[in-house]
């Protein structure tokens, strides 16, 4: 027999099927969401509380500062809604880190290692499940924002672009959260590590214009990733010029997604090698 003869393909029952295995892991995560809906309620509840707090407690004063003297609260809800929408995504990824850490600490990952499944499917199942959870959360938060006076001027095309942009942002942050969940030694740690993501909209243009901040804070706010993301959302929803913010936001998203994916893959493969 020639040395160049190709090896026979593995039997069908021994081949890995990443797409099929990812779908199986996605169903597992969706069942967890249905079994423990309190997690989704908590993650969505926080942005809603912040929305109501800033609109009804601070909205009159902050809206007047934005030039809405005759209707400060109505002006401010349109300004702050994009930041709250982004906070909904960051709250979702906090749940992703907790779910990953739970799997890592409860031994289910060790069980998966003994099964004939594609390794990548364990992580992609979490990613896809988190994106679905984000869609649910975003729908609820945008609905509440509309009820309290949010009046976007976006047309149908702009809404589609906004939805696609939010999925890109979610995808990037979820992969970063997957890595954070793997480096966490406990579920408690996993719930705390993503907290900077929740706080960054406050240190950007989400709640007040950056030019109202002290110099050092203004420089940080203008160059951190969430500011161009918020400004892109604000421009799309309110039909205003976006400028370079969209390219900056997408560049940040690509960098975060790629970094999060490579970091997650390295951590997961290291766990498998143990």
Secondary structure, 3 states (H helix, E strand, C coil): CCCCCCCCCCCHHHCCCHHHHHHHHHHHHHHHHHHCHHHHHHHHHHHHHHHHHHHHHHHHHHHHHCCCCCCHHHHHHHHHHHHHHHHHHHHHHHHHHHHHHHHHHHCHHHHHHCCCCCHHHHHHHHHHHHHHHHHHHHHHHHHHHHHCCCCCCCCHHHHHHHHHHHHHHHHHHHHHHHHHHHHCCCHHHHHHHCHHHHHHHHHCCCCCCHHHCCHHHHHHHHHCHHHHHHHHHHHHHHCCCCCCHHHHHHHHHHHHHHHHHHHHHHHHHHHHHC
